[in-house]
Amino acid sequence: MARRSTKPESTLITLPDAVDLIRFEKNLLQIGFFGAHERRGNKIMSSRRIEQWVNREGKKIKVSAEFRSSDALGLPSTSDRDKYMGFMKLAMETKQRTGAISNPIRFSGYSLLNILGQCDSGENYEALNSWGMRMADTTITSEQIIYSSSRKRYMNKTVHVFRSFTRLGASNLDNTGKTDMFEVELEDWLLENLNESFVVPEDFNMYRKLVRPTAKGIFVYLYLWFFASQGKEVEKDYAELCALLNVRCYEHVSKIRETMGLSLTDLVNIGYLKSWDIKTMSSKAGYKLVLTPGRAMKDVLTMTQRKQLAAAAQVETPLSEPRERARAALIEQGVSQAKATELAKRLDPAGILARVEYVAAQVQADRRGSIKNPAGYLITFVEGEQPVPAGFVMPKTSEPERGHDVHHDRGDSLVEMQLQEEYEAWRIAQADAAIATRFGGEALTKKLREISTRLRKDKAMAAMLERLAPDQRRRELLRYLRKDVLAELVLESYEDWRVTHLQGALF
């Protein structure tokens, strides 16, 4: 019998995934605002309480957070965390452009669904609306657990995350091209902490590879834990972790391995953990998890430390025109450049200008000289966001300009979002047309099979594809094919398309 010749196998080089870091506000993470549960059927949890013992200034104290929501909406869960992380990606992109996040934050439903990798179906838009309503409805009662980075102290008060959530709509005059848009106003404490960078970086690309809610719940804490341990092994009380994640705590090791163990193995598969184990605690009854960081986790730790060093040496991000005017107005009244820049980045520019005008009028009218330090008084008035009396009349040169800025900015942002939606829809249409031309019938099935084989080389991705229903799996594979085709097509940039589109709209 002739010996069959064998061809040498080609070696596949696996490239690391691109890191897409999203900033997650520390308080929402540390208090377990998003549970690792999912709502099923009529079983909806509308309240829960978290208690922790912490060391502060050498003393061990008990802190707590209580979450309450309506019975109809329930408390935030894993799917709500998914959407919140996508929303924070949009918010942080705004901060990079303008220097600060300010209320209100407007975004299109399509842009958020695109970040989440979901299709723009009516069901998904309704899910976005329910998420926003739930975020606005849920209250947090903090007992020395929520930290205000601007005031440098912990709070004893009941707060919200979203002050308000509004669903907007935009369309052409003939009711075509309808776009679902949303508007969020963040509570002051959250807005301040985000602008003060009281945040934890999370790799959204890696997070999206996970399917199990518990795996996602543990994932968001890993950076915080391993950063504190300087990349060394950490131990976590199993029962306390279950309470934080809002998942059931089991008494037997075998059951723990069958439940949370599967999620920990998922984290090993994406490289965030190298290994994990369950051990008996020596200080009290119960078990602890022993977690060792993986290569991907160490890479993110190294990357963020480099970025922090680079950011310290970077030139300040240019301010937007309204914020630059607010900064200039503060400097003109004697405020230092550093303080003026900080206030202009953090606060609403229209509000700053109104307060500058009011304080300037007060100083001018102060014949007795009772205002000894006008610049200091102005800083206190602006920083405290003191209200300008309703009877105060803005100078004619300021009020129309300020009103024009507000309405002009709002109008421009809505038009710009709609244009970006149309451009993205145009790109997808071009990709779909190219797919229809290149891959007909059996050729498309074969191509999707090739993409599936390629993706399944990643264990986490293979597991995710297996859990999807056939039609969902096909949509996911088509999304990857569309992405590949778009990378090959030579299409107009958004700027060029915008000019052509606006010119065409004139005729």
Secondary structure, DSSP 8 states (H G I E B T S, - for coil): --------------------EEEEEHHHHHTT-S-S---BTTB---EEEEEEEEEETTEEEEEEEEEE--TTT----HHHHHHHHHHHHHHHHHHHHHSS--S-EEEEHHHHHHHHT----HHHHHHHHHHHHHHHH-EEEEEEEEEETTTTEEEEEEEESEEEEEEEEE--TTS-S-EEEEEEEE-HHHHHHHHTT-EEEEEHHHHHH--SHHHHHHHHHHHHHHHHTTTS-EEEEHHHHHHHHT----SSHHHHHHTHHHHHHHHHHTTSEEEEEEEE-SSSSSEEEEEEE-HHHHHHHHHHHHHHHHHHHS------HHHHHHHHHHHHTT--HHHHHHHHHHS-HHHHHHHHHHHHHHHHH-TT---S-HHHHHHHHHHTT----TT----TTTHHHHHHHHHHHHHHHHHHHHHHHHHHHHHHHHHHHHHHHH--THHHHHHHHHHHHHHTTSHHHHHHHHHS-HHHHHHHHHHHHHHHHHHHS----HHHHHHHHHHHHT-
